[in-house]
Every structure is written in structure tokens, then in C-alpha cells.
Amino acid sequence: MLLFLPREEGQGLAEYALILSLIAILAVAALVFFSGNLDSTISMIGKKI
């Protein structure tokens, strides 16, 4: 019977949400990790200008 087949319409959306949240977490972690290096680089560029 076709009445008891699982619906998979929301599955794709959930997977995209998980991937997007993983990318966001990795981006924030990269910014935290490189923040000191970025700050000194931007300060050096500002002083040269």
C-alpha cells in the first residue's frame, strides 16, 4: 500500500541546514583562530598608508 511509505521531502532541507551550520561553525572558528594575525596585518597596512 502506498499509504505507509515514508515522506522524504524535508530530508533534503535538513541536510542543507546541517551543511550550512557546519560551514558557519568552521568560519567562526577560522576567524577566532586567525584574529590575532589579521589584527596585526591590518594594523601594519594602516600604518603604512
Secondary structure, DSSP 8 states (H G I E B T S, - for coil): -GGG----HHHHHHHHHHHHHHHHHHHHHHHHHHHHHHHHHHHHHHHH-
